[in-house]
Amino acid sequence: MSQAWKTATIIIATAVILSTPLVWLLGNPDKGQMVGASVQAGAGVLALLWGLFQRTAGGPNDRASRTGEGTGRSGGRVVTGVRRPGGKGTGSSRASRTGKATAVGKGSSATTGIDYGD
């Protein structure tokens, strides 16, 4: 479930729950109105609980496997796996059997596997 749908479900469920007392405040409800209000409140509580316990959809799953070799020269950067600057993203990252990475020269960098650097 996306975060937007989860938020919408919680807001709607809260509105349903809060609107239930209006039946009692607007006059003398009969038995049918009381039953309807009770069912409405119950449905709202169930929807709220369901929305609260839903996991939000994760981000993309990054995977690198059996990559080739790479060389970073003269300040260059080479990553023979997955690069996630600053660790951004909510999905998983996986790297396996990544290729050889070599850094040559000042300021160069090389990473095999997962790079969380900036």
Biopython code that builds the backbone (N, CA, C, O; Angstrom):
import numpy as np
from Bio.PDB.StructureBuilder import StructureBuilder

atoms = [
    (1, "MET", "N", (0.857, -1.171, 0.000)),
    (1, "MET", "CA", (0.000, 0.000, 0.000)),
    (1, "MET", "C", (0.899, 1.229, 0.000)),
    (1, "MET", "O", (1.831, 1.319, 0.799)),
    (2, "SER", "N", (0.625, 2.168, -0.887)),
    (2, "SER", "CA", (1.440, 3.378, -0.943)),
    (2, "SER", "C", (1.118, 4.273, 0.250)),
    (2, "SER", "O", (0.063, 4.148, 0.871)),
    (3, "GLN", "N", (2.034, 5.168, 0.553)),
    (3, "GLN", "CA", (1.836, 6.080, 1.687)),
    (3, "GLN", "C", (0.601, 6.949, 1.481)),
    (3, "GLN", "O", (-0.103, 7.248, 2.446)),
    (4, "ALA", "N", (0.322, 7.362, 0.248)),
    (4, "ALA", "CA", (-0.851, 8.213, -0.025)),
    (4, "ALA", "C", (-2.148, 7.463, 0.273)),
    (4, "ALA", "O", (-3.057, 8.024, 0.884)),
    (5, "TRP", "N", (-2.244, 6.193, -0.153)),
    (5, "TRP", "CA", (-3.453, 5.405, 0.116)),
    (5, "TRP", "C", (-3.610, 5.135, 1.604)),
    (5, "TRP", "O", (-4.725, 5.134, 2.126)),
    (6, "LYS", "N", (-2.501, 4.906, 2.283)),
    (6, "LYS", "CA", (-2.555, 4.664, 3.726)),
    (6, "LYS", "C", (-3.063, 5.902, 4.444)),
    (6, "LYS", "O", (-3.914, 5.800, 5.329)),
    (7, "THR", "N", (-2.558, 7.057, 4.078)),
    (7, "THR", "CA", (-3.000, 8.311, 4.690)),
    (7, "THR", "C", (-4.471, 8.564, 4.411)),
    (7, "THR", "O", (-5.215, 8.955, 5.310)),
    (8, "ALA", "N", (-4.897, 8.345, 3.171)),
    (8, "ALA", "CA", (-6.305, 8.548, 2.820)),
    (8, "ALA", "C", (-7.211, 7.613, 3.617)),
    (8, "ALA", "O", (-8.267, 8.033, 4.090)),
    (9, "THR", "N", (-6.816, 6.363, 3.769)),
    (9, "THR", "CA", (-7.617, 5.402, 4.529)),
    (9, "THR", "C", (-7.753, 5.839, 5.979)),
    (9, "THR", "O", (-8.842, 5.760, 6.548)),
    (10, "ILE", "N", (-6.680, 6.292, 6.576)),
    (10, "ILE", "CA", (-6.718, 6.729, 7.977)),
    (10, "ILE", "C", (-7.585, 7.965, 8.134)),
    (10, "ILE", "O", (-8.345, 8.059, 9.098)),
    (11, "ILE", "N", (-7.492, 8.908, 7.218)),
    (11, "ILE", "CA", (-8.307, 10.127, 7.304)),
    (11, "ILE", "C", (-9.792, 9.801, 7.155)),
    (11, "ILE", "O", (-10.617, 10.302, 7.919)),
    (12, "ILE", "N", (-10.133, 8.968, 6.182)),
    (12, "ILE", "CA", (-11.542, 8.602, 5.962)),
    (12, "ILE", "C", (-12.085, 7.819, 7.155)),
    (12, "ILE", "O", (-13.205, 8.066, 7.602)),
    (13, "ALA", "N", (-11.297, 6.879, 7.671)),
    (13, "ALA", "CA", (-11.740, 6.098, 8.831)),
    (13, "ALA", "C", (-11.963, 6.996, 10.043)),
    (13, "ALA", "O", (-12.926, 6.809, 10.788)),
    (14, "THR", "N", (-11.084, 7.961, 10.240)),
    (14, "THR", "CA", (-11.242, 8.887, 11.352)),
    (14, "THR", "C", (-12.508, 9.720, 11.175)),
    (14, "THR", "O", (-13.229, 9.959, 12.144)),
    (15, "ALA", "N", (-12.784, 10.162, 9.958)),
    (15, "ALA", "CA", (-14.008, 10.932, 9.692)),
    (15, "ALA", "C", (-15.252, 10.096, 9.977)),
    (15, "ALA", "O", (-16.224, 10.600, 10.539)),
    (16, "VAL", "N", (-15.226, 8.828, 9.595)),
    (16, "VAL", "CA", (-16.369, 7.939, 9.850)),
    (16, "VAL", "C", (-16.584, 7.774, 11.355)),
    (16, "VAL", "O", (-17.716, 7.819, 11.837)),
    (17, "ILE", "N", (-15.497, 7.584, 12.082)),
    (17, "ILE", "CA", (-15.603, 7.407, 13.534)),
    (17, "ILE", "C", (-16.125, 8.682, 14.200)),
    (17, "ILE", "O", (-16.982, 8.618, 15.081)),
    (18, "LEU", "N", (-15.613, 9.825, 13.784)),
    (18, "LEU", "CA", (-16.020, 11.088, 14.406)),
    (18, "LEU", "C", (-17.437, 11.497, 14.036)),
    (18, "LEU", "O", (-18.096, 12.199, 14.804)),
    (19, "SER", "N", (-17.914, 11.072, 12.877)),
    (19, "SER", "CA", (-19.269, 11.457, 12.473)),
    (19, "SER", "C", (-20.343, 10.648, 13.197)),
    (19, "SER", "O", (-21.504, 11.057, 13.228)),
    (20, "THR", "N", (-19.978, 9.527, 13.769)),
    (20, "THR", "CA", (-20.946, 8.667, 14.446)),
    (20, "THR", "C", (-21.665, 9.385, 15.597)),
    (20, "THR", "O", (-22.886, 9.260, 15.687)),
    (21, "PRO", "N", (-20.992, 10.119, 16.472)),
    (21, "PRO", "CA", (-21.707, 10.789, 17.564)),
    (21, "PRO", "C", (-22.717, 11.830, 17.084)),
    (21, "PRO", "O", (-23.594, 12.232, 17.849)),
    (22, "LEU", "N", (-22.607, 12.271, 15.831)),
    (22, "LEU", "CA", (-23.570, 13.251, 15.328)),
    (22, "LEU", "C", (-24.999, 12.693, 15.359)),
    (22, "LEU", "O", (-25.957, 13.440, 15.557)),
    (23, "VAL", "N", (-25.133, 11.382, 15.163)),
    (23, "VAL", "CA", (-26.455, 10.756, 15.206)),
    (23, "VAL", "C", (-27.076, 10.973, 16.581)),
    (23, "VAL", "O", (-28.268, 11.258, 16.693)),
    (24, "TRP", "N", (-26.276, 10.838, 17.608)),
    (24, "TRP", "CA", (-26.794, 10.982, 18.963)),
    (24, "TRP", "C", (-27.000, 12.451, 19.326)),
    (24, "TRP", "O", (-27.905, 12.776, 20.094)),
    (25, "LEU", "N", (-26.186, 13.322, 18.791)),
    (25, "LEU", "CA", (-26.279, 14.744, 19.133)),
    (25, "LEU", "C", (-27.415, 15.455, 18.396)),
    (25, "LEU", "O", (-27.888, 16.491, 18.862)),
    (26, "LEU", "N", (-27.861, 14.923, 17.263)),
    (26, "LEU", "CA", (-28.864, 15.614, 16.457)),
    (26, "LEU", "C", (-30.309, 15.330, 16.876)),
    (26, "LEU", "O", (-31.233, 15.856, 16.255)),
    (27, "GLY", "N", (-30.519, 14.558, 17.857)),
    (27, "GLY", "CA", (-31.897, 14.310, 18.276)),
    (27, "GLY", "C", (-32.037, 13.004, 19.008)),
    (27, "GLY", "O", (-31.081, 12.471, 19.572)),
    (28, "ASN", "N", (-33.224, 12.513, 18.986)),
    (28, "ASN", "CA", (-33.526, 11.253, 19.653)),
    (28, "ASN", "C", (-33.522, 10.129, 18.619)),
    (28, "ASN", "O", (-34.515, 9.922, 17.922)),
    (29, "PRO", "N", (-32.411, 9.405, 18.520)),
    (29, "PRO", "CA", (-32.353, 8.350, 17.517)),
    (29, "PRO", "C", (-33.233, 7.161, 17.922)),
    (29, "PRO", "O", (-33.365, 6.839, 19.103)),
    (30, "ASP", "N", (-33.814, 6.533, 16.936)),
    (30, "ASP", "CA", (-34.572, 5.318, 17.215)),
    (30, "ASP", "C", (-33.622, 4.123, 17.154)),
    (30, "ASP", "O", (-32.419, 4.297, 16.957)),
    (31, "LYS", "N", (-34.145, 2.934, 17.319)),
    (31, "LYS", "CA", (-33.300, 1.733, 17.372)),
    (31, "LYS", "C", (-32.527, 1.523, 16.066)),
    (31, "LYS", "O", (-31.354, 1.153, 16.085)),
    (32, "GLY", "N", (-33.183, 1.758, 14.954)),
    (32, "GLY", "CA", (-32.524, 1.582, 13.660)),
    (32, "GLY", "C", (-31.347, 2.530, 13.485)),
    (32, "GLY", "O", (-30.296, 2.141, 12.975)),
    (33, "GLN", "N", (-31.530, 3.779, 13.911)),
    (33, "GLN", "CA", (-30.442, 4.750, 13.806)),
    (33, "GLN", "C", (-29.285, 4.381, 14.737)),
    (33, "GLN", "O", (-28.119, 4.552, 14.382)),
    (34, "MET", "N", (-29.607, 3.880, 15.915)),
    (34, "MET", "CA", (-28.557, 3.470, 16.854)),
    (34, "MET", "C", (-27.759, 2.285, 16.286)),
    (34, "MET", "O", (-26.533, 2.244, 16.390)),
    (35, "VAL", "N", (-28.471, 1.327, 15.686)),
    (35, "VAL", "CA", (-27.791, 0.181, 15.087)),
    (35, "VAL", "C", (-26.918, 0.651, 13.926)),
    (35, "VAL", "O", (-25.770, 0.224, 13.799)),
    (36, "GLY", "N", (-27.453, 1.518, 13.091)),
    (36, "GLY", "CA", (-26.684, 2.047, 11.957)),
    (36, "GLY", "C", (-25.457, 2.803, 12.419)),
    (36, "GLY", "O", (-24.382, 2.653, 11.840)),
    (37, "ALA", "N", (-25.604, 3.618, 13.460)),
    (37, "ALA", "CA", (-24.463, 4.374, 13.983)),
    (37, "ALA", "C", (-23.417, 3.440, 14.577)),
    (37, "ALA", "O", (-22.217, 3.679, 14.442)),
    (38, "SER", "N", (-23.869, 2.381, 15.231)),
    (38, "SER", "CA", (-22.934, 1.419, 15.819)),
    (38, "SER", "C", (-22.157, 0.677, 14.735)),
    (38, "SER", "O", (-20.949, 0.473, 14.856)),
    (39, "VAL", "N", (-22.859, 0.275, 13.676)),
    (39, "VAL", "CA", (-22.189, -0.395, 12.558)),
    (39, "VAL", "C", (-21.206, 0.560, 11.899)),
    (39, "VAL", "O", (-20.098, 0.163, 11.540)),
    (40, "GLN", "N", (-21.606, 1.813, 11.739)),
    (40, "GLN", "CA", (-20.731, 2.817, 11.135)),
    (40, "GLN", "C", (-19.476, 3.008, 11.983)),
    (40, "GLN", "O", (-18.369, 3.058, 11.447)),
    (41, "ALA", "N", (-19.637, 3.112, 13.285)),
    (41, "ALA", "CA", (-18.488, 3.290, 14.172)),
    (41, "ALA", "C", (-17.574, 2.067, 14.109)),
    (41, "ALA", "O", (-16.352, 2.202, 14.049)),
    (42, "GLY", "N", (-18.169, 0.880, 14.124)),
    (42, "GLY", "CA", (-17.365, -0.340, 14.044)),
    (42, "GLY", "C", (-16.581, -0.434, 12.753)),
    (42, "GLY", "O", (-15.408, -0.808, 12.755)),
    (43, "ALA", "N", (-17.232, -0.094, 11.643)),
    (43, "ALA", "CA", (-16.546, -0.117, 10.349)),
    (43, "ALA", "C", (-15.408, 0.903, 10.324)),
    (43, "ALA", "O", (-14.338, 0.635, 9.776)),
    (44, "GLY", "N", (-15.642, 2.056, 10.910)),
    (44, "GLY", "CA", (-14.592, 3.075, 10.955)),
    (44, "GLY", "C", (-13.401, 2.628, 11.781)),
    (44, "GLY", "O", (-12.254, 2.842, 11.390)),
    (45, "VAL", "N", (-13.668, 2.011, 12.920)),
    (45, "VAL", "CA", (-12.577, 1.523, 13.769)),
    (45, "VAL", "C", (-11.794, 0.426, 13.049)),
    (45, "VAL", "O", (-10.563, 0.420, 13.084)),
    (46, "LEU", "N", (-12.497, -0.498, 12.399)),
    (46, "LEU", "CA", (-11.801, -1.559, 11.655)),
    (46, "LEU", "C", (-10.956, -0.978, 10.523)),
    (46, "LEU", "O", (-9.819, -1.403, 10.317)),
    (47, "ALA", "N", (-11.500, -0.019, 9.796)),
    (47, "ALA", "CA", (-10.738, 0.606, 8.701)),
    (47, "ALA", "C", (-9.520, 1.346, 9.241)),
    (47, "ALA", "O", (-8.450, 1.319, 8.633)),
    (48, "LEU", "N", (-9.685, 2.007, 10.382)),
    (48, "LEU", "CA", (-8.563, 2.721, 10.980)),
    (48, "LEU", "C", (-7.469, 1.748, 11.401)),
    (48, "LEU", "O", (-6.294, 1.979, 11.118)),
    (49, "LEU", "N", (-7.839, 0.677, 12.067)),
    (49, "LEU", "CA", (-6.849, -0.311, 12.489)),
    (49, "LEU", "C", (-6.167, -0.956, 11.289)),
    (49, "LEU", "O", (-4.952, -1.153, 11.294)),
    (50, "TRP", "N", (-6.946, -1.284, 10.263)),
    (50, "TRP", "CA", (-6.378, -1.874, 9.065)),
    (50, "TRP", "C", (-5.359, -0.918, 8.433)),
    (50, "TRP", "O", (-4.261, -1.333, 8.060)),
    (51, "GLY", "N", (-5.729, 0.361, 8.317)),
    (51, "GLY", "CA", (-4.828, 1.353, 7.730)),
    (51, "GLY", "C", (-3.561, 1.551, 8.543)),
    (51, "GLY", "O", (-2.481, 1.732, 7.980)),
    (52, "LEU", "N", (-3.687, 1.517, 9.860)),
    (52, "LEU", "CA", (-2.518, 1.722, 10.714)),
    (52, "LEU", "C", (-1.522, 0.573, 10.620)),
    (52, "LEU", "O", (-0.314, 0.787, 10.719)),
    (53, "PHE", "N", (-2.023, -0.641, 10.431)),
    (53, "PHE", "CA", (-1.134, -1.797, 10.430)),
    (53, "PHE", "C", (-0.657, -2.214, 9.045)),
    (53, "PHE", "O", (0.085, -3.189, 8.932)),
    (54, "GLN", "N", (-1.051, -1.518, 7.998)),
    (54, "GLN", "CA", (-0.568, -1.830, 6.654)),
    (54, "GLN", "C", (0.854, -1.312, 6.489)),
    (54, "GLN", "O", (1.179, -0.209, 6.930)),
    (55, "ARG", "N", (1.690, -2.109, 5.858)),
    (55, "ARG", "CA", (3.046, -1.671, 5.567)),
    (55, "ARG", "C", (3.018, -0.849, 4.285)),
    (55, "ARG", "O", (2.312, -1.178, 3.331)),
    (56, "THR", "N", (3.788, 0.207, 4.283)),
    (56, "THR", "CA", (3.872, 0.998, 3.056)),
    (56, "THR", "C", (4.741, 0.253, 2.046)),
    (56, "THR", "O", (5.622, -0.527, 2.407)),
    (57, "ALA", "N", (4.470, 0.513, 0.800)),
    (57, "ALA", "CA", (5.232, -0.141, -0.261)),
    (57, "ALA", "C", (6.687, 0.313, -0.185)),
    (57, "ALA", "O", (6.969, 1.499, -0.018)),
    (58, "GLY", "N", (7.592, -0.628, -0.309)),
    (58, "GLY", "CA", (9.007, -0.304, -0.285)),
    (58, "GLY", "C", (9.441, 0.335, -1.591)),
    (58, "GLY", "O", (8.712, 0.330, -2.583)),
    (59, "GLY", "N", (10.603, 0.866, -1.568)),
    (59, "GLY", "CA", (11.141, 1.482, -2.770)),
    (59, "GLY", "C", (11.667, 0.423, -3.721)),
    (59, "GLY", "O", (11.384, -0.764, -3.560)),
    (60, "PRO", "N", (12.422, 0.849, -4.697)),
    (60, "PRO", "CA", (12.939, -0.106, -5.681)),
    (60, "PRO", "C", (13.959, -1.049, -5.055)),
    (60, "PRO", "O", (14.670, -0.681, -4.119)),
    (61, "ASN", "N", (14.020, -2.237, -5.568)),
    (61, "ASN", "CA", (15.012, -3.212, -5.137)),
    (61, "ASN", "C", (16.150, -3.190, -6.140)),
    (61, "ASN", "O", (15.975, -3.574, -7.296)),
    (62, "ASP", "N", (17.322, -2.736, -5.694)),
    (62, "ASP", "CA", (18.483, -2.632, -6.568)),
    (62, "ASP", "C", (19.309, -3.906, -6.471)),
    (62, "ASP", "O", (19.568, -4.410, -5.379)),
    (63, "ARG", "N", (19.716, -4.416, -7.618)),
    (63, "ARG", "CA", (20.493, -5.642, -7.641)),
    (63, "ARG", "C", (21.569, -5.534, -8.716)),
    (63, "ARG", "O", (21.314, -5.096, -9.838)),
    (64, "ALA", "N", (22.773, -5.942, -8.343)),
    (64, "ALA", "CA", (23.867, -6.025, -9.314)),
    (64, "ALA", "C", (24.496, -7.406, -9.169)),
    (64, "ALA", "O", (24.820, -7.845, -8.066)),
    (65, "SER", "N", (24.659, -8.071, -10.284)),
    (65, "SER", "CA", (25.210, -9.421, -10.240)),
    (65, "SER", "C", (26.074, -9.661, -11.475)),
    (65, "SER", "O", (25.715, -9.286, -12.591)),
    (66, "ARG", "N", (27.209, -10.286, -11.247)),
    (66, "ARG", "CA", (28.127, -10.645, -12.332)),
    (66, "ARG", "C", (28.491, -9.446, -13.210)),
    (66, "ARG", "O", (28.393, -9.499, -14.436)),
    (67, "THR", "N", (28.902, -8.394, -12.569)),
    (67, "THR", "CA", (29.278, -7.195, -13.318)),
    (67, "THR", "C", (30.707, -7.336, -13.831)),
    (67, "THR", "O", (31.462, -8.201, -13.387)),
    (68, "GLY", "N", (31.055, -6.481, -14.762)),
    (68, "GLY", "CA", (32.408, -6.512, -15.324)),
    (68, "GLY", "C", (33.379, -5.728, -14.466)),
    (68, "GLY", "O", (33.046, -5.292, -13.364)),
    (69, "GLU", "N", (34.576, -5.556, -14.980)),
    (69, "GLU", "CA", (35.621, -4.806, -14.284)),
    (69, "GLU", "C", (35.483, -3.324, -14.586)),
    (69, "GLU", "O", (34.898, -2.930, -15.595)),
    (70, "GLY", "N", (36.035, -2.512, -13.692)),
    (70, "GLY", "CA", (36.015, -1.075, -13.913)),
    (70, "GLY", "C", (37.232, -0.414, -13.312)),
    (70, "GLY", "O", (37.779, -0.887, -12.316)),
    (71, "THR", "N", (37.664, 0.701, -13.929)),
    (71, "THR", "CA", (38.820, 1.451, -13.429)),
    (71, "THR", "C", (38.472, 2.924, -13.378)),
    (71, "THR", "O", (38.018, 3.501, -14.365)),
    (72, "GLY", "N", (38.690, 3.530, -12.213)),
    (72, "GLY", "CA", (38.501, 4.972, -12.059)),
    (72, "GLY", "C", (39.846, 5.654, -12.115)),
    (72, "GLY", "O", (40.746, 5.305, -11.351)),
    (73, "ARG", "N", (40.006, 6.630, -13.012)),
    (73, "ARG", "CA", (41.296, 7.298, -13.196)),
    (73, "ARG", "C", (41.146, 8.809, -13.005)),
    (73, "ARG", "O", (40.105, 9.396, -13.303)),
    (74, "SER", "N", (42.208, 9.407, -12.504)),
    (74, "SER", "CA", (42.312, 10.868, -12.391)),
    (74, "SER", "C", (41.078, 11.505, -11.759)),
    (74, "SER", "O", (40.455, 12.389, -12.348)),
    (75, "GLY", "N", (40.736, 11.056, -10.577)),
    (75, "GLY", "CA", (39.589, 11.625, -9.866)),
    (75, "GLY", "C", (38.263, 10.980, -10.210)),
    (75, "GLY", "O", (37.222, 11.429, -9.730)),
    (76, "GLY", "N", (38.271, 9.958, -11.015)),
    (76, "GLY", "CA", (37.032, 9.281, -11.407)),
    (76, "GLY", "C", (36.557, 8.304, -10.352)),
    (76, "GLY", "O", (37.296, 7.944, -9.435)),
    (77, "ARG", "N", (35.344, 7.894, -10.492)),
    (77, "ARG", "CA", (34.746, 6.934, -9.565)),
    (77, "ARG", "C", (34.196, 5.765, -10.364)),
    (77, "ARG", "O", (33.562, 5.951, -11.403)),
    (78, "VAL", "N", (34.443, 4.565, -9.873)),
    (78, "VAL", "CA", (33.898, 3.378, -10.514)),
    (78, "VAL", "C", (33.219, 2.519, -9.441)),
    (78, "VAL", "O", (33.759, 2.298, -8.357)),
    (79, "VAL", "N", (32.019, 2.046, -9.782)),
    (79, "VAL", "CA", (31.269, 1.160, -8.893)),
    (79, "VAL", "C", (30.822, -0.032, -9.728)),
    (79, "VAL", "O", (30.078, 0.123, -10.697)),
    (80, "THR", "N", (31.272, -1.208, -9.352)),
    (80, "THR", "CA", (30.863, -2.404, -10.086)),
    (80, "THR", "C", (29.769, -3.146, -9.322)),
    (80, "THR", "O", (29.699, -4.375, -9.345)),
    (81, "GLY", "N", (28.937, -2.391, -8.662)),
    (81, "GLY", "CA", (27.829, -2.961, -7.898)),
    (81, "GLY", "C", (26.654, -2.005, -7.931)),
    (81, "GLY", "O", (26.206, -1.591, -9.000)),
    (82, "VAL", "N", (26.161, -1.659, -6.764)),
    (82, "VAL", "CA", (25.019, -0.761, -6.626)),
    (82, "VAL", "C", (25.490, 0.519, -5.951)),
    (82, "VAL", "O", (26.234, 0.467, -4.973)),
    (83, "ARG", "N", (25.063, 1.663, -6.465)),
    (83, "ARG", "CA", (25.409, 2.947, -5.868)),
    (83, "ARG", "C", (24.139, 3.620, -5.355)),
    (83, "ARG", "O", (23.198, 3.860, -6.113)),
    (84, "ARG", "N", (24.127, 3.918, -4.062)),
    (84, "ARG", "CA", (23.018, 4.619, -3.416)),
    (84, "ARG", "C", (23.585, 5.783, -2.624)),
    (84, "ARG", "O", (23.907, 5.624, -1.446)),
    (85, "PRO", "N", (23.713, 6.939, -3.239)),
    (85, "PRO", "CA", (24.308, 8.086, -2.559)),
    (85, "PRO", "C", (23.591, 8.410, -1.245)),
    (85, "PRO", "O", (22.371, 8.573, -1.216)),
    (86, "GLY", "N", (24.350, 8.499, -0.183)),
    (86, "GLY", "CA", (23.800, 8.865, 1.119)),
    (86, "GLY", "C", (22.859, 7.818, 1.687)),
    (86, "GLY", "O", (22.143, 8.102, 2.647)),
    (87, "GLY", "N", (22.838, 6.629, 1.130)),
    (87, "GLY", "CA", (21.944, 5.585, 1.612)),
    (87, "GLY", "C", (20.486, 5.855, 1.318)),
    (87, "GLY", "O", (19.611, 5.289, 1.973)),
    (88, "LYS", "N", (20.204, 6.712, 0.344)),
    (88, "LYS", "CA", (18.821, 7.063, 0.022)),
    (88, "LYS", "C", (18.081, 5.885, -0.590)),
    (88, "LYS", "O", (18.669, 5.005, -1.219)),
    (89, "GLY", "N", (16.785, 5.901, -0.384)),
    (89, "GLY", "CA", (15.948, 4.843, -0.921)),
    (89, "GLY", "C", (15.440, 3.951, 0.193)),
    (89, "GLY", "O", (16.085, 3.793, 1.230)),
    (90, "THR", "N", (14.279, 3.375, -0.037)),
    (90, "THR", "CA", (13.682, 2.539, 0.999)),
    (90, "THR", "C", (13.702, 1.063, 0.643)),
    (90, "THR", "O", (13.426, 0.220, 1.496)),
    (91, "GLY", "N", (14.016, 0.741, -0.571)),
    (91, "GLY", "CA", (14.058, -0.654, -0.984)),
    (91, "GLY", "C", (15.367, -1.301, -0.585)),
    (91, "GLY", "O", (16.213, -0.684, 0.062)),
    (92, "SER", "N", (15.518, -2.538, -0.975)),
    (92, "SER", "CA", (16.727, -3.276, -0.617)),
    (92, "SER", "C", (17.779, -3.157, -1.719)),
    (92, "SER", "O", (17.467, -2.861, -2.873)),
    (93, "SER", "N", (19.010, -3.391, -1.339)),
    (93, "SER", "CA", (20.131, -3.427, -2.287)),
    (93, "SER", "C", (20.842, -4.755, -2.121)),
    (93, "SER", "O", (21.018, -5.253, -1.009)),
    (94, "ARG", "N", (21.246, -5.318, -3.246)),
    (94, "ARG", "CA", (21.946, -6.589, -3.195)),
    (94, "ARG", "C", (22.991, -6.623, -4.295)),
    (94, "ARG", "O", (22.711, -6.289, -5.446)),
    (95, "ALA", "N", (24.191, -7.028, -3.929)),
    (95, "ALA", "CA", (25.265, -7.152, -4.905)),
    (95, "ALA", "C", (25.929, -8.518, -4.716)),
    (95, "ALA", "O", (26.258, -8.914, -3.597)),
    (96, "SER", "N", (26.115, -9.217, -5.812)),
    (96, "SER", "CA", (26.777, -10.520, -5.733)),
    (96, "SER", "C", (27.671, -10.707, -6.954)),
    (96, "SER", "O", (27.335, -10.293, -8.063)),
    (97, "ARG", "N", (28.794, -11.327, -6.725)),
    (97, "ARG", "CA", (29.749, -11.607, -7.795)),
    (97, "ARG", "C", (30.068, -10.359, -8.622)),
    (97, "ARG", "O", (30.070, -10.388, -9.853)),
    (98, "THR", "N", (30.334, -9.282, -7.918)),
    (98, "THR", "CA", (30.647, -8.046, -8.638)),
    (98, "THR", "C", (32.078, -8.113, -9.167)),
    (98, "THR", "O", (32.935, -8.816, -8.632)),
    (99, "GLY", "N", (32.297, -7.363, -10.226)),
    (99, "GLY", "CA", (33.605, -7.383, -10.876)),
    (99, "GLY", "C", (34.649, -6.590, -10.114)),
    (99, "GLY", "O", (34.348, -5.901, -9.140)),
    (100, "LYS", "N", (35.861, -6.702, -10.573)),
    (100, "LYS", "CA", (37.007, -6.024, -9.981)),
    (100, "LYS", "C", (36.901, -4.520, -10.258)),
    (100, "LYS", "O", (36.613, -4.103, -11.381)),
    (101, "ALA", "N", (37.137, -3.716, -9.220)),
    (101, "ALA", "CA", (37.126, -2.261, -9.375)),
    (101, "ALA", "C", (38.489, -1.725, -8.934)),
    (101, "ALA", "O", (39.007, -2.102, -7.884)),
    (102, "THR", "N", (39.052, -0.850, -9.748)),
    (102, "THR", "CA", (40.379, -0.316, -9.471)),
    (102, "THR", "C", (40.351, 1.200, -9.544)),
    (102, "THR", "O", (39.754, 1.775, -10.454)),
    (103, "ALA", "N", (41.005, 1.853, -8.571)),
    (103, "ALA", "CA", (41.142, 3.311, -8.582)),
    (103, "ALA", "C", (42.605, 3.649, -8.868)),
    (103, "ALA", "O", (43.511, 3.152, -8.199)),
    (104, "VAL", "N", (42.820, 4.503, -9.874)),
    (104, "VAL", "CA", (44.174, 4.885, -10.264)),
    (104, "VAL", "C", (44.257, 6.405, -10.252)),
    (104, "VAL", "O", (43.496, 7.077, -10.948)),
    (105, "GLY", "N", (45.171, 6.943, -9.471)),
    (105, "GLY", "CA", (45.374, 8.382, -9.449)),
    (105, "GLY", "C", (44.703, 9.062, -8.268)),
    (105, "GLY", "O", (43.850, 8.493, -7.586)),
    (106, "LYS", "N", (45.126, 10.318, -8.052)),
    (106, "LYS", "CA", (44.644, 11.108, -6.922)),
    (106, "LYS", "C", (43.149, 11.408, -7.063)),
    (106, "LYS", "O", (42.681, 11.806, -8.129)),
    (107, "GLY", "N", (42.408, 11.209, -5.964)),
    (107, "GLY", "CA", (40.985, 11.511, -5.947)),
    (107, "GLY", "C", (40.091, 10.461, -6.574)),
    (107, "GLY", "O", (38.874, 10.637, -6.628)),
    (108, "SER", "N", (40.661, 9.395, -7.038)),
    (108, "SER", "CA", (39.868, 8.327, -7.660)),
    (108, "SER", "C", (39.316, 7.407, -6.581)),
    (108, "SER", "O", (39.891, 7.284, -5.500)),
    (109, "SER", "N", (38.190, 6.761, -6.889)),
    (109, "SER", "CA", (37.646, 5.792, -5.946)),
    (109, "SER", "C", (37.065, 4.616, -6.700)),
    (109, "SER", "O", (36.639, 4.738, -7.849)),
    (110, "ALA", "N", (37.057, 3.480, -6.034)),
    (110, "ALA", "CA", (36.530, 2.259, -6.641)),
    (110, "ALA", "C", (35.784, 1.471, -5.572)),
    (110, "ALA", "O", (36.250, 1.345, -4.440)),
    (111, "THR", "N", (34.633, 0.947, -5.940)),
    (111, "THR", "CA", (33.820, 0.176, -5.004)),
    (111, "THR", "C", (33.262, -1.049, -5.702)),
    (111, "THR", "O", (32.750, -0.967, -6.818)),
    (112, "THR", "N", (33.367, -2.181, -5.034)),
    (112, "THR", "CA", (32.640, -3.365, -5.469)),
    (112, "THR", "C", (31.579, -3.590, -4.400)),
    (112, "THR", "O", (31.830, -3.332, -3.223)),
    (113, "GLY", "N", (30.446, -4.046, -4.771)),
    (113, "GLY", "CA", (29.383, -4.238, -3.790)),
    (113, "GLY", "C", (28.438, -3.056, -3.792)),
    (113, "GLY", "O", (27.976, -2.625, -4.848)),
    (114, "ILE", "N", (28.147, -2.526, -2.604)),
    (114, "ILE", "CA", (27.186, -1.433, -2.461)),
    (114, "ILE", "C", (27.893, -0.198, -1.953)),
    (114, "ILE", "O", (28.591, -0.254, -0.941)),
    (115, "ASP", "N", (27.720, 0.922, -2.643)),
    (115, "ASP", "CA", (28.347, 2.196, -2.285)),
    (115, "ASP", "C", (27.283, 3.138, -1.747)),
    (115, "ASP", "O", (26.402, 3.567, -2.492)),
    (116, "TYR", "N", (27.353, 3.467, -0.454)),
    (116, "TYR", "CA", (26.413, 4.396, 0.167)),
    (116, "TYR", "C", (27.011, 5.794, 0.301)),
    (116, "TYR", "O", (26.398, 6.665, 0.918)),
    (117, "GLY", "N", (28.186, 6.022, -0.262)),
    (117, "GLY", "CA", (28.857, 7.313, -0.147)),
    (117, "GLY", "C", (28.140, 8.414, -0.902)),
    (117, "GLY", "O", (27.268, 8.156, -1.732)),
    (118, "ASP", "N", (28.522, 9.647, -0.600)),
    (118, "ASP", "CA", (27.907, 10.817, -1.266)),
    (118, "ASP", "C", (28.509, 11.113, -2.589)),
    (118, "ASP", "O", (28.095, 12.060, -3.258)),
]
sb = StructureBuilder()
sb.init_structure("model")
sb.init_model(0)
sb.init_chain("A")
sb.init_seg("    ")
for serial, (resi, resn, name, xyz) in enumerate(atoms, 1):
    if name == "N":
        sb.init_residue(resn, " ", resi, " ")
    sb.init_atom(name, np.array(xyz, "f"), 0.0, 1.0, " ", f" {name:<3s}", serial, name[0])
structure = sb.get_structure()
